[in-house]
């Protein structure tokens, strides 16, 4: 029966994949989609689906059916779709034949991933159909054989619940990582035509009993509750969740207003029975009542959805579909149910009188388009208005109107005690239902906000106890405020301000989840503090994976709660927030976003911390101490290096050595590696030394060159490379304060670091002496000692300086640990040449004169983009200006001999080059520019010399790659400017003149549009990313 028809995605009609489309609910959904003109692909393994459910659809040219197990992938015919409904695995728990547990678990894990990967490739919309029972759960604590329960129904149901929980988690991860257009719909027990009477729910059992004309047997007292939803209402809600606007990232629980008991259902079924059936009660140890909080339904207004088929009408239609002759006499079992519940001490929900069915057909078939079919317009009943005149109209034919003489006595009702009782009741009601909730809401919301302010202060000071205490208090206060608000919902509804209520409700929900997130973060602080103590070399504690995992678990929990807080906040319409509070609300939203980014990063770092810190085996890292006053591609001349060793989480050793010592071994052992041509030319060296190995602008590549040389000398393999410059050390000194070096009888601080380091490391330096090594070793040891002794309130400053150095490339890290290195690469903290497809500019200077002249040289970069022709070709003019402020030729100053490389996007064409010397003379140096293509980019290089008190400029003109031409299909421009490590805030000027026939309509923050152009000057402290939109 399988119809493996290939239906191609096109713009004429939506192409929709329904997994599990041959099932009970899935087949109804497929019929609705086909009735609305969609092209539908069904993937089903027929484990629970049935051929008869879709057999009548095979003749439809817009329908294709695949007998496939989505756990093993999708057939090649399913290439790309617009929408995916994941129904598979939903009904597994309903059936007792075979063992559905494994299939359900796989379908909701591997199958969910398969479909989400398709969604990602297709840029499609996705909905996962889950169950409201995810709030439940049961797991054995001592026996695998009974892991999910003591009985077969329990095992089937709770294994599905676990599977659906996992499926929801997978959807959440894809939403978080790839920002997919996904949503989740949770269903209660669904009934209707095609339902299986072998269902584990009581509905199927009772209907089978009715059809077989047997008495209805109620388990225990029958007060366990369940939500029931007719299949057409379920399909309507699912469709609205997919096709309504702004449902991305939301979870919808499609449930009626209230659950009903088993006993109420039994009496309802008996009332429509074609015969005199009895209800009996049987005590049973097995029951699966509804547990957990009631499903949240406030966001169902987003869908304009509510059930249209009441329970009795749905049951009658279902019985008729099974061919049962229904008795339509009404019967209300409420009183009997309540009596049994009261005797048992359990509250029940009253069954409302049944309403007649409102629709004659589940799925429309003649609507003009898909949208109108998915969103039927309901008739709005107008409310009958009260007319005061009508009170008197009933007497208009009485013939005569009696004249009433006013009495001087008090009105008679004032002497009636019942009047005062009524007034007292009204006042009490106002106090109970309005005044008290309003006052309590305001009081608790304000207390929660005050607690959040203390949370912020405690977080800044790393006061874990105060952080935890106030986070818990804030969460409790916001929860109570939210309940108070729920009690006022009728006021908002009555006054027509329901949207305002939703905004307030979501704001409080967001704040509560945020507070819970902070509480978990505070719990992670203790193991993290333990890691900091272990790291100190003067303690005996060691780090275990349990400590790391404990911290990661708490951070993971905090992260999930934070995403929920973000989702709630996204549902807040700030228009409904009082104007004086909107600024605070906006700041809160920014804070959530920032904390999310930091937690994403922290989670990844903590997860790999154990491996990096040598918990399982000792790890060693090489540290380059680069002198940025003798600039080199990765930050500066490598004057010294260190071996940093960790063992079981502890900083075991830091050995610092002069780079000339291992370089001496290269000469003694005749280790000969051909150096780059420029180094050979200017430094007259016939081999590559470690001190010059950082010639490649890409730090991972340069580290690899150093590593190969170092292994030939020492035979040691290392786990990664770290490069620091003086700016990094200066930042650490700002956070720790000055350190006193007793061996040199002087204090080193952020202000004198450069001068004293230069003096002790390079002044009168003799190659082979331990002068430089001794000073750096003492300074490094004292600095580490100061860092580990910092009080808690200073640690945030230390972390902030470290992150600033990473962002500004004064600290580079490249590790052999793949997972953590991926994080470093993602944040551009590993010193890579950043791969982009837009316009790209990276100016790399290299001092080859042996002086420290970069201390005196100021660099300016001016970059201008023009296009005055109709072909849309963009033309760049780059001007590099070097101003040497030194006073003399004496060392450490002297002439600045620079080899400058300009990395541009592949396909750039050099059209001109000029050098403006100190006298202002312009020289054509086009033929002197060397062109290459390393690192995936084109490179223009040139050698220049700048003497003290001189200013020179190099001007390059080139056409950008044709791929960047401004055309109808490419009406935008983007630029990525990469900062060279070791440089500090070089002025960068950017000018963009709109190409011929275009207009600038939007630009990145900080770029001001003036006269259809952009002129901006900033400091190149970190990489810059500009975007300009044209029309």
TIGULUM-422496 format. One line per field, with one value per residue (C-alpha): residue in three letters; x, y, z. Coordinates in steps of 0.5 Angstrom, whole numbers, plus 500, padded with zeros to 3 digits. Last residue first. Layout:
! TIGULUM-422496
residu	c(ALA ...)
east	c(X ...)
north	c(Y ...)
up	c(Z ...)
***
This chain:
! TIGULUM-422496
residu	c(UNK UNK UNK UNK UNK UNK UNK UNK UNK UNK UNK UNK UNK UNK UNK UNK UNK UNK UNK UNK UNK UNK UNK UNK UNK UNK UNK UNK UNK UNK UNK UNK UNK UNK UNK UNK UNK UNK UNK UNK UNK UNK UNK UNK UNK UNK UNK UNK UNK UNK UNK UNK UNK UNK UNK UNK UNK UNK UNK UNK UNK UNK UNK UNK UNK UNK UNK UNK UNK UNK UNK UNK UNK UNK UNK UNK UNK UNK UNK UNK UNK UNK UNK UNK UNK UNK UNK UNK UNK UNK UNK UNK UNK UNK UNK UNK UNK UNK UNK UNK UNK UNK UNK UNK UNK UNK UNK UNK UNK UNK UNK UNK UNK UNK UNK UNK UNK UNK UNK UNK UNK UNK UNK UNK UNK UNK UNK UNK UNK UNK UNK UNK UNK UNK UNK UNK UNK UNK UNK UNK UNK UNK UNK UNK UNK UNK UNK UNK UNK UNK UNK UNK UNK UNK UNK UNK UNK UNK UNK UNK UNK UNK UNK UNK UNK UNK UNK UNK UNK UNK UNK UNK UNK UNK UNK UNK UNK UNK UNK UNK UNK UNK UNK UNK UNK UNK UNK UNK UNK UNK UNK UNK UNK UNK UNK UNK UNK UNK UNK UNK UNK UNK UNK UNK UNK UNK UNK UNK UNK UNK UNK UNK UNK UNK UNK UNK UNK UNK UNK UNK UNK UNK UNK UNK UNK UNK UNK UNK UNK UNK UNK UNK UNK UNK UNK UNK UNK UNK UNK UNK UNK UNK UNK UNK UNK UNK UNK UNK UNK UNK UNK UNK UNK UNK UNK UNK UNK UNK UNK UNK UNK UNK UNK UNK UNK UNK UNK UNK UNK UNK UNK UNK UNK UNK UNK UNK UNK UNK UNK UNK UNK UNK UNK UNK UNK UNK UNK UNK UNK UNK UNK UNK UNK UNK UNK UNK UNK UNK UNK UNK UNK UNK UNK UNK UNK UNK UNK UNK UNK UNK UNK UNK UNK UNK UNK UNK UNK UNK UNK UNK UNK UNK UNK UNK UNK UNK UNK UNK UNK UNK UNK UNK UNK UNK UNK UNK UNK UNK UNK UNK UNK UNK UNK UNK UNK UNK UNK UNK UNK UNK UNK UNK UNK UNK UNK UNK UNK UNK UNK UNK UNK UNK UNK UNK UNK UNK UNK UNK UNK UNK UNK UNK UNK UNK UNK UNK UNK UNK UNK UNK UNK UNK UNK UNK UNK UNK UNK UNK UNK UNK UNK UNK UNK UNK UNK UNK UNK UNK UNK UNK UNK UNK UNK UNK UNK UNK UNK UNK UNK UNK UNK UNK UNK UNK UNK UNK UNK UNK UNK UNK UNK UNK UNK UNK UNK UNK UNK UNK UNK UNK UNK UNK UNK UNK UNK UNK UNK UNK UNK UNK UNK UNK UNK UNK UNK UNK UNK UNK UNK UNK UNK UNK UNK UNK UNK UNK UNK UNK UNK UNK UNK UNK UNK UNK UNK UNK UNK UNK UNK UNK UNK UNK UNK UNK UNK UNK UNK UNK UNK UNK UNK UNK UNK UNK UNK UNK UNK UNK UNK UNK UNK UNK UNK UNK UNK UNK UNK UNK UNK UNK UNK UNK UNK UNK UNK UNK UNK UNK UNK UNK UNK UNK UNK UNK UNK UNK UNK UNK UNK UNK UNK UNK UNK UNK UNK UNK UNK UNK UNK UNK UNK UNK UNK UNK UNK UNK UNK UNK UNK UNK UNK UNK UNK UNK UNK UNK UNK UNK UNK UNK UNK UNK UNK UNK UNK UNK UNK UNK UNK UNK UNK UNK UNK UNK UNK UNK UNK UNK UNK UNK UNK UNK UNK UNK UNK UNK UNK UNK UNK UNK UNK UNK UNK UNK UNK UNK UNK UNK UNK UNK UNK UNK UNK UNK UNK UNK UNK UNK UNK UNK UNK UNK UNK UNK UNK UNK UNK UNK UNK UNK UNK UNK UNK UNK UNK UNK UNK UNK UNK UNK UNK UNK UNK UNK UNK UNK UNK UNK UNK UNK UNK UNK UNK UNK UNK UNK UNK UNK UNK UNK UNK UNK UNK UNK UNK UNK UNK UNK UNK UNK UNK UNK UNK UNK UNK UNK UNK UNK UNK UNK UNK UNK UNK UNK UNK UNK UNK UNK UNK UNK UNK UNK UNK UNK UNK UNK UNK UNK UNK UNK UNK UNK UNK UNK UNK UNK UNK UNK UNK UNK UNK UNK UNK UNK UNK UNK UNK UNK UNK UNK UNK UNK UNK UNK UNK UNK UNK UNK UNK UNK UNK UNK UNK UNK UNK UNK UNK UNK UNK UNK UNK UNK UNK UNK UNK UNK UNK UNK UNK UNK UNK UNK UNK UNK UNK UNK UNK UNK UNK UNK UNK UNK UNK UNK UNK UNK UNK UNK UNK UNK UNK UNK UNK UNK UNK UNK UNK UNK UNK UNK UNK UNK UNK UNK UNK UNK UNK UNK UNK UNK UNK UNK UNK UNK UNK UNK UNK UNK UNK UNK UNK UNK UNK UNK UNK UNK UNK UNK UNK UNK UNK UNK UNK UNK UNK UNK UNK UNK UNK UNK UNK UNK UNK UNK UNK UNK UNK UNK UNK UNK UNK UNK UNK UNK UNK UNK UNK UNK UNK UNK UNK UNK UNK UNK UNK UNK UNK UNK UNK UNK UNK UNK UNK UNK UNK UNK UNK UNK UNK UNK UNK UNK UNK UNK UNK UNK UNK UNK UNK UNK UNK UNK UNK UNK UNK UNK UNK UNK UNK UNK UNK UNK UNK UNK UNK UNK UNK UNK UNK UNK UNK UNK UNK UNK UNK UNK UNK UNK UNK UNK UNK UNK UNK UNK UNK UNK UNK UNK UNK UNK UNK UNK UNK UNK UNK UNK UNK UNK UNK UNK UNK UNK UNK UNK UNK UNK UNK UNK UNK UNK UNK UNK UNK UNK UNK UNK UNK UNK UNK UNK UNK UNK UNK UNK UNK UNK UNK UNK UNK UNK UNK UNK UNK UNK UNK UNK UNK UNK UNK UNK UNK UNK UNK UNK UNK UNK UNK UNK UNK UNK UNK UNK UNK UNK UNK UNK UNK UNK UNK UNK UNK UNK UNK UNK UNK UNK UNK UNK UNK UNK UNK UNK UNK UNK UNK UNK UNK UNK UNK UNK UNK UNK UNK UNK UNK UNK UNK UNK UNK UNK UNK UNK UNK UNK UNK UNK UNK UNK UNK UNK UNK UNK UNK UNK UNK UNK UNK UNK UNK UNK UNK UNK UNK UNK UNK UNK UNK UNK UNK UNK UNK UNK UNK UNK UNK UNK UNK UNK UNK UNK UNK)
east	c(538 543 545 551 555 561 565 571 576 579 582 582 580 574 573 567 565 559 556 549 549 551 549 552 556 556 551 551 548 541 538 544 542 544 545 553 556 554 561 564 569 573 578 582 586 591 588 593 597 600 595 593 586 582 577 571 567 560 556 549 545 547 542 541 548 554 560 563 564 568 573 575 579 585 589 595 597 604 605 611 612 619 621 625 627 621 624 619 618 612 607 600 596 590 587 586 592 597 595 601 603 609 609 615 612 607 612 610 613 610 614 612 619 618 616 610 609 604 601 596 591 592 586 582 580 581 579 585 591 596 603 608 615 618 624 623 630 632 629 632 637 639 637 634 628 622 615 616 609 607 601 597 593 588 584 578 574 568 565 558 558 555 561 563 564 568 571 575 580 585 589 594 600 604 611 615 614 614 622 624 630 632 630 625 619 613 607 600 594 588 582 576 570 565 566 570 575 579 586 587 589 585 581 576 570 568 576 576 570 573 579 575 572 579 583 590 590 591 590 592 592 593 588 583 578 582 586 579 577 583 581 574 576 581 576 571 576 577 571 573 580 586 591 591 593 598 602 601 604 610 612 611 616 621 621 621 627 631 630 632 639 640 646 647 646 648 643 646 639 634 631 632 631 625 622 622 620 614 612 612 605 602 606 612 615 623 628 631 630 625 620 614 607 603 595 591 587 591 597 593 592 599 601 596 599 606 604 602 602 599 600 597 598 605 610 617 623 627 630 627 620 621 622 616 612 615 612 605 605 605 600 595 597 595 599 605 612 611 618 622 625 624 630 629 636 640 640 641 636 633 634 633 627 624 625 622 626 629 629 636 637 645 645 649 645 639 641 643 636 634 638 636 629 631 627 621 619 612 610 605 599 594 588 590 597 598 604 606 613 615 618 622 624 619 618 611 604 602 605 611 612 618 615 610 615 612 612 610 607 608 603 604 598 599 594 586 585 590 587 585 582 578 576 573 566 567 569 563 558 562 561 554 553 556 552 546 548 549 542 539 542 539 532 533 536 529 525 528 527 520 519 517 513 508 509 503 507 513 509 512 512 520 521 517 522 528 526 525 532 535 532 536 542 541 540 547 550 548 550 557 559 557 561 567 567 566 572 576 581 587 588 595 595 601 601 594 589 586 583 580 577 574 571 568 565 562 560 555 550 550 549 543 540 541 537 531 531 531 525 522 523 521 514 513 514 510 504 505 505 499 495 496 494 487 486 478 476 472 478 483 479 478 485 486 487 492 496 496 499 504 506 507 512 515 516 519 523 526 527 531 535 536 539 543 547 548 551 555 558 562 562 559 554 552 550 546 542 541 538 534 531 529 525 522 520 516 513 511 508 504 501 499 496 492 490 487 484 480 477 478 477 471 468 468 465 459 458 458 453 449 449 447 441 439 438 432 432 435 431 425 427 428 421 419 415 415 408 407 402 399 400 393 391 396 398 405 406 411 415 418 423 425 427 433 436 441 445 444 451 453 455 461 461 468 472 476 484 487 482 483 491 490 487 480 476 472 474 473 475 471 464 458 460 458 456 450 453 453 451 458 461 463 471 472 475 478 476 474 467 467 469 463 458 461 461 453 452 455 452 448 444 441 437 441 441 447 446 454 457 464 463 457 460 466 460 457 463 465 458 459 466 464 467 469 476 479 484 486 493 496 490 493 499 495 494 499 498 496 502 504 500 494 492 496 492 494 493 486 479 473 467 461 457 450 448 441 441 443 448 448 447 452 458 457 456 463 466 464 467 474 474 474 480 478 478 480 487 492 498 502 510 513 520 517 509 510 505 500 501 504 501 494 495 496 490 486 488 487 480 478 481 476 480 480 484 484 482 483 476 474 473 478 478 471 467 462 457 458 454 460 460 459 465 469 467 469 476 478 476 480 487 491 488 486 480 484 482 479 474 475 479 485 488 492 496 503 505 512 515 520 523 530 535 541 544 538 533 537 538 530 528 533 530 523 525 528 521 518 522 521 513 513 517 512 506 509 512 506 501 505 506 511 513 519 525 522 527 532 531 533 531 525 523 517 515 509 510 511 504 502 504 508 507 513 512 517 518 523 530 530 537 535 529 532 537 531 527 533 534 527 528 534 531 523 523 529 525 518 521 525 518 513 514 509 502 500 498 497 504 506 501 506 512 511 507 513 509 515 513 517 520 526 529 524 525 532 528 529 534 534 530 525 523 520 514 513 506 506 500 499 496 490 489 493 488 483 488 490 487 486 494 494 499 502 508 506 513 510 513 507 509 503 502 498 491 487 483 490 492 486 486 494 492 486 491 496 491 490 496 498 501 507 512 508 512 509 510 507 503 505 512 515 518 518 513 517 512 513 506 506 500)
north	c(599 599 595 597 592 593 588 590 586 589 595 599 605 609 614 614 617 614 616 618 625 623 616 615 608 607 601 598 601 602 605 607 609 606 609 609 606 609 612 609 612 608 611 607 609 604 602 597 593 586 582 585 587 584 588 585 589 588 591 590 590 583 580 587 588 591 587 583 577 581 581 588 593 595 602 602 608 607 613 616 620 622 624 618 614 610 604 601 594 592 586 585 579 575 571 563 564 565 568 572 579 583 591 594 594 599 603 610 615 621 626 629 630 624 619 618 611 610 603 602 597 591 586 583 576 573 578 582 581 587 585 590 589 594 597 602 606 608 606 601 604 610 613 619 623 618 620 615 617 611 612 606 609 604 606 600 600 596 594 595 595 602 606 610 605 608 604 608 605 610 606 610 607 611 609 610 604 600 602 596 595 589 592 586 589 586 589 586 589 585 587 583 584 579 571 571 566 569 569 565 568 563 568 568 567 561 559 559 555 550 549 547 541 539 539 541 548 555 561 568 574 581 579 585 580 575 581 584 577 577 584 582 575 579 585 579 576 582 581 574 577 576 571 567 573 575 569 568 575 574 568 571 577 572 568 574 577 571 569 576 576 568 570 566 573 579 584 591 593 588 584 588 595 593 590 596 601 597 595 602 604 597 596 593 595 595 591 587 580 583 584 588 587 592 591 585 587 593 588 583 589 590 583 583 589 586 581 574 568 561 554 547 540 539 534 534 531 538 540 537 537 545 546 542 546 553 551 549 555 559 556 556 564 565 571 567 569 566 562 568 567 559 560 558 557 561 568 574 578 582 577 571 573 576 569 565 561 554 549 547 543 543 540 546 551 549 548 556 557 553 558 564 564 565 561 561 554 554 548 544 549 544 541 533 536 542 544 551 551 558 562 568 574 572 578 581 580 574 578 581 588 589 594 588 584 577 572 565 560 553 548 542 537 531 526 525 531 535 542 542 535 537 544 541 541 548 551 549 551 558 560 558 562 568 568 567 572 578 576 576 583 586 584 587 593 594 592 597 603 601 602 609 608 603 596 595 598 593 587 581 575 575 575 569 566 569 566 559 560 562 556 552 555 555 548 547 551 547 540 543 545 538 535 539 537 530 530 531 536 536 539 539 547 552 551 554 551 547 553 556 549 549 556 553 547 553 557 552 553 560 559 554 560 565 561 560 568 568 563 568 574 571 568 575 578 573 575 582 581 576 581 587 583 581 589 589 591 585 580 585 584 577 576 579 572 570 576 574 568 571 576 569 566 573 573 566 567 574 570 564 569 573 567 564 571 573 566 567 574 574 582 583 577 580 587 584 579 585 589 582 582 589 587 581 585 590 584 582 588 590 583 583 590 588 581 584 590 586 579 579 586 587 581 583 590 586 581 587 591 585 584 591 590 584 588 592 599 602 598 602 609 614 617 624 621 623 623 618 620 614 613 612 607 601 601 604 600 595 601 603 598 598 605 603 599 594 591 584 582 581 574 574 568 565 566 559 560 554 554 562 561 555 558 559 555 549 543 545 540 537 538 540 545 548 541 542 544 539 541 543 537 539 538 534 535 529 528 521 522 529 525 520 525 530 524 523 530 531 525 529 525 527 522 522 514 512 506 504 504 505 512 513 512 517 522 521 522 528 531 529 532 539 540 547 546 553 557 564 561 567 566 559 563 563 555 553 545 544 542 535 529 526 519 513 507 500 498 496 497 495 500 498 502 499 499 500 500 504 508 515 517 511 514 521 516 513 520 523 517 517 524 531 535 543 548 544 542 544 545 550 551 557 558 560 562 569 568 563 557 552 553 554 547 543 547 545 538 537 540 535 529 531 533 529 532 526 526 521 521 514 511 505 503 504 498 499 494 490 492 490 497 500 496 498 505 505 502 507 513 509 511 505 505 498 502 505 512 512 517 521 521 525 524 530 534 538 542 544 550 550 556 554 558 554 552 554 552 545 544 546 540 535 537 536 529 527 529 525 519 520 520 514 510 512 510 503 501 504 500 494 494 495 502 505 501 495 490 495 494 499 506 505 511 514 521 526 533 530 528 534 530 531 533 537 542 544 550 549 552 546 544 545 542 536 536 537 531 526 529 527 520 519 521 521 515 511 512 510 504 501 502 499 492 487 489 493 499 506 507 508 513 519 516 519 526 530 535 538 544 547 541 539 532 527 522 520 516 519 516 510 512 515 508 508 506 512 515 521 525 531 527 524 517 514 518 513 508 513 510 503 503 503 507 504 500 502 505 512 517 521 527 532 537 542 544 545 539 536 539 537 530 529 532 526 521 524 523 516 514 514 520 518 523 528 532 538 542 548 550 554 556 549 543 537 531 524 519 513 510 505 500)
up	c(496 501 508 511 516 520 525 529 532 539 541 534 537 533 527 523 516 513 506 503 506 513 516 523 524 532 531 524 518 515 509 505 498 491 484 484 490 497 500 506 510 516 521 525 531 534 541 543 539 542 538 531 531 525 521 518 513 511 505 502 496 493 489 486 485 490 488 494 490 485 490 492 488 490 492 497 501 505 510 513 519 522 529 530 523 520 515 510 507 503 503 500 502 499 504 505 510 505 498 496 493 494 493 490 483 486 490 486 491 494 497 504 507 511 506 502 499 494 491 486 482 487 485 491 489 496 502 504 509 509 511 514 514 519 520 526 527 534 541 546 544 541 535 538 540 539 537 530 527 522 517 514 508 505 499 497 491 490 484 483 475 474 476 482 487 494 500 505 510 514 519 524 528 533 534 540 544 537 537 542 537 533 527 524 527 524 522 521 518 517 513 510 506 507 507 514 516 523 522 529 535 540 543 537 541 537 536 544 545 539 543 549 545 542 547 544 546 543 548 546 551 549 544 546 547 551 555 557 559 564 566 568 571 576 577 579 584 588 592 594 597 593 596 590 585 590 590 582 581 586 582 575 578 581 575 570 574 574 567 564 568 567 562 555 551 555 557 558 559 556 562 568 565 560 566 570 564 562 569 572 571 572 579 581 587 589 593 587 591 595 589 592 588 586 586 584 579 576 576 572 567 566 566 560 557 557 552 553 549 551 548 548 551 550 548 550 546 548 542 536 540 541 533 532 537 535 528 531 535 529 526 532 532 525 523 521 524 531 530 530 538 536 531 524 520 515 519 516 520 514 509 512 516 510 506 512 515 513 519 521 527 527 535 537 533 535 542 543 541 547 551 547 549 556 561 566 570 573 577 580 579 582 578 579 576 572 569 566 562 561 555 554 549 544 540 540 539 534 528 531 535 538 544 544 548 548 554 550 555 554 557 561 563 568 567 569 573 569 569 562 563 569 566 560 562 566 560 556 561 562 555 555 562 559 553 557 563 557 554 561 563 557 558 565 563 558 564 568 563 562 570 569 563 566 563 558 552 554 551 555 551 550 558 558 553 557 564 560 558 564 568 563 564 572 571 567 572 577 574 571 579 581 575 576 584 582 577 582 584 589 596 599 599 597 589 589 584 589 592 586 585 591 590 584 588 592 587 583 589 587 580 582 586 580 576 581 581 573 573 578 574 568 571 574 567 564 569 568 560 560 565 560 554 558 559 557 564 566 563 567 574 573 573 579 583 578 580 587 585 581 587 591 586 585 593 593 587 591 597 594 590 597 601 595 593 601 602 596 597 590 591 584 585 592 590 584 589 593 588 586 594 593 586 590 596 591 587 594 597 590 589 597 596 590 592 599 595 590 592 599 601 595 598 605 603 599 605 610 605 605 612 613 609 612 618 615 618 613 608 610 607 613 614 611 606 599 596 590 585 581 574 570 565 566 559 560 566 563 560 567 568 560 561 565 559 560 554 551 550 543 541 536 531 530 524 522 523 519 513 512 512 507 502 499 504 501 505 512 517 523 520 523 528 535 538 543 550 556 563 566 570 577 579 585 592 596 603 602 604 600 594 595 596 590 585 587 586 580 576 571 566 559 555 548 548 543 538 538 531 533 530 534 540 538 536 543 547 543 545 552 553 550 543 541 545 546 541 539 538 542 547 549 553 559 559 564 565 573 577 578 578 574 577 575 579 581 588 586 590 585 584 581 576 573 566 564 556 550 554 554 561 563 559 563 570 568 566 573 576 573 575 571 569 568 563 557 555 549 553 549 549 546 542 536 536 534 528 528 523 527 534 530 527 533 536 531 531 538 538 532 536 542 549 555 562 567 575 580 584 582 589 587 580 577 573 568 567 561 554 550 547 554 556 550 551 559 557 552 556 562 559 557 550 548 545 540 537 530 531 538 544 546 553 554 549 550 544 543 538 533 529 529 533 532 539 543 539 537 545 546 541 544 551 549 546 553 556 551 552 560 559 554 559 564 560 558 565 569 564 565 572 578 575 570 573 575 572 573 581 587 586 581 577 576 573 572 569 562 563 559 553 547 539 537 532 527 522 516 514 510 513 520 519 516 522 527 524 525 532 534 531 534 541 541 536 540 547 544 540 546 550 545 548 544 544 550 546 549 551 543 542 541 538 532 532 529 525 520 516 509 507 503 501 502 496 499 505 512 517 522 527 522 521 514 511 506 504 499 498 494 488 492 490 496 501 502 505 510 517 514 514 521 526 532 529 522 521 519 515 511 506 505 500 503 499 506 505 505 512 515 513 515 522 522 520 526 531 531 527 520 520 525 522 518 513 510 503 503 496 490 493 491 495 491 492 491 491 495 496 501 500)
***
